[in-house]
């Protein structure tokens, strides 16, 4: 029974975060932003297929933003 409440809380939290992030933007803007993020991550994975520590991944993603 406790797991049901935990899952419900997580669902509500995810919906709230999605609503807050999308506030004031059109669907086209949200899709364009998601597409940019997807391509940035895809390029990072192609450059570093072996992966790395979380610190390295954060650095690589920051380099991709520039």
C-alpha positions in Angstrom: 0.0 0.0 0.0 2.9 2.4 0.8 4.3 1.9 -2.7 1.0 3.1 -4.3 1.4 6.4 -2.4 5.0 6.7 -3.4 4.2 6.1 -7.1 1.3 8.6 -6.9 3.6 11.2 -5.4 6.2 10.7 -8.1 3.6 11.0 -10.8 2.3 14.2 -9.4 5.8 15.6 -9.0 6.7 14.7 -12.7 3.5 16.3 -13.9 4.2 19.5 -11.8 7.8 19.7 -13.2 6.6 19.3 -16.7 3.9 22.0 -16.3 6.4 24.4 -14.7 9.0 23.8 -17.5 6.5 24.3 -20.3 4.7 27.3 -18.9 4.6 30.2 -21.4 6.0 28.2 -24.3 4.3 26.9 -27.4 4.4 23.3 -28.5 6.7 24.2 -31.3 9.1 25.8 -28.9 9.1 22.7 -26.6 9.7 20.4 -29.6 12.6 22.6 -30.8 14.2 22.7 -27.4 13.8 18.9 -27.0 15.3 18.4 -30.5 18.3 20.6 -29.6 18.9 18.6 -26.4 18.6 15.3 -28.2 21.1 16.3 -30.8 23.5 17.6 -28.2 23.4 14.4 -26.2 23.7 12.3 -29.4 26.8 14.1 -30.4 28.3 13.8 -27.0 27.7 10.0 -27.0 29.2 9.7 -30.5 32.4 11.5 -29.3 32.6 9.5 -26.1 31.1 6.0 -26.8 32.9 4.5 -23.8 31.1 6.8 -21.4 32.8 8.2 -18.3 32.2 9.4 -14.8 29.3 11.7 -14.1 31.7 14.6 -13.7 33.1 13.9 -17.2 29.6 13.7 -18.7 28.6 17.1 -17.2 31.8 18.7 -18.6 31.1 17.2 -22.0 27.6 18.5 -22.1 28.7 21.9 -21.0 31.3 21.9 -23.8 28.5 21.0 -26.2 26.4 24.0 -25.2 29.1 26.5 -26.4 
